[in-house]
C-alpha cells in the first residue's frame, strides 16, 4: 500500500512538473464517439483483432456499489500484447517499464452524459524515457493509439 501511495505521489508530482515546463501532460482524455457500453465492447473487439488480449476489466461502478457508493460507469481495461510484452521484458534496459504493464485504459461516463477514454499520454512516456522512438514500448503505444483513434471523436 505504501508503494502504491508513493507511486501516485510521484506521478502527480511529475504531472505538475510537466504542466509548468510545457511538456506533455501525464494523462490524456478524449471523448468517445460511442456510448459507454459500445466503447467498452468496441475497444475489446478492436484490441483482440490487433493482437491484444484483455487481461481484466475492472468495473469500478460495481465495486463501489458493493460498498454503498454510487458513481457513473467506470471500467478500467487491462490489455496485454504478448509480442510487445516479450520485447519489453527480454531487455534489462526496459524492465522498469513493467510497472506500467499491462496497458491500462479507462472508459467512463461523466455527468454530461458523454463517454470518455483516458490513458497515459504516449508523448509523456517518450519524454520520460528519453529517445525511445524505435523501442518496443513505442511500438506498443503506437498500436494502442491506433486502436483508440477508431473510437475517438
N, C-alpha and C positions, 0 to 999 in steps of 0.2 A: 504494500500500500504506500509506503514511504517513497519507493522508487517511482510509482505512478504519479504521486503528487509532485515530486521533483521534476519529472519529465514534463508535466503540464506547466509548471512554473517556467522551466527553460524555454518551452515552445512559446508561451505567452510573451516572455521577455524578448525572444528572437523576433516575434511579430511586431512588437513595439519598436524595436531597433530598425526593422525593415521599413516601417512607416516613416520614421524620422529620416532615414537615408534615401528615401525614394527608391528603394529596392522592392521587388515584388512582395506582395502580401503572402503570408504563410498559407492561408486558406482562400479558396475561391468558391463562389456560389453563382450558379446560373439557374434561370427559370427553365423548367421542362416544358415541352410542347404538349405534354400529356397529363392526365390525371395521376394521382399518387399510385394507384394500382397498376395502371398502364405503364407508368415509368418503371416500377419495380419489375414487372413482367418483361418489358422490352429490354431492360438492362440485363436481366438474367439470360434472355434468349440471345441477344447480341453478343454477350460475353461468351456463352457456350459456342456459338458459331465461330468465334475468333480464337478458340483455344484456351479460354479462361474458364476455370472451374469455380463454382460457388462453394466456398468453404463453410460459410454460415450466413444467416440473415438474422440479425438481432432486432426484434420488434420491441422498441423501447416504449411505445404506447401501451402494449400489452403488459410488459414488465412493470411499468409504473402503476397501471390499473390494479394489479395484484396487491399493490401497496397503498391503495386508496387515493392515488393521484391521477388526475385527468390531464392529458396533453393531446394535441393533434397527432396524426400519424407520423411516425419517425421509424425508418428502417435503416440499419447500418448493414451494408452488404460487403462481405469479405470475399475478394476474388483472389485466385491463385492461378498462375500460368506456370506449369511445371518446367517448361523450357527456360523461361526467363528466370525462374527461381534457381534452377540449376546453374545458369550462367552467373548469377549474382553470388551464390553461395560457394561456388567452387574456388573463387579467388579470395585470398585473405584481405586484399585491399577493399573489397566490397562487403565484407561480413558485417560491418557496423550497420549497414543498411537493413539488415534483417530485423531491426527494431521497427521498421516501417512495413514489414510484411505480415500477413498478406495485405494486398492493396485494399484499402477501406474507402467506400463511397457511401455517403449519407443521402438518403432520399427522404424528404419531409414536406409536410404541408404547413403553410403559415396561415395566420388569421385572415389574410386577404383571399383565401380560397385557392391559391395557386400552389403548384408543386415545384420544389427546388431540389437541386443536386449540389452537394458540396464535396470537396476533396482537397487534399494537399495540392498547392499550386506547383506545377512542374517547373516553372521558372524559378521559384524559390528553392526548390530542391537542387536544381542545376547550379544556382549561385552558391548554395550551401556546400556542395561537394566539389566545387571547382569545375574544371573543364571535363565534363562527363558526356560530351556530345555523342560519342560513339560507344558509350558504356552499355552494358546490358540493362542497367536501370533506366537510362534514357530511352532505350528501345521499348521497354515495358511501359513507361509513362506515355510515350507517343502512341502506343497501341491502345491504351486505356482512353486517352483523349480522343482518338479516332472513334472509338465505340460511343463515347459520350456525345460527341458532336452530332450524332444522328438523333439525339433526344432533346437537344437544347434549342431554345428559341433564338 
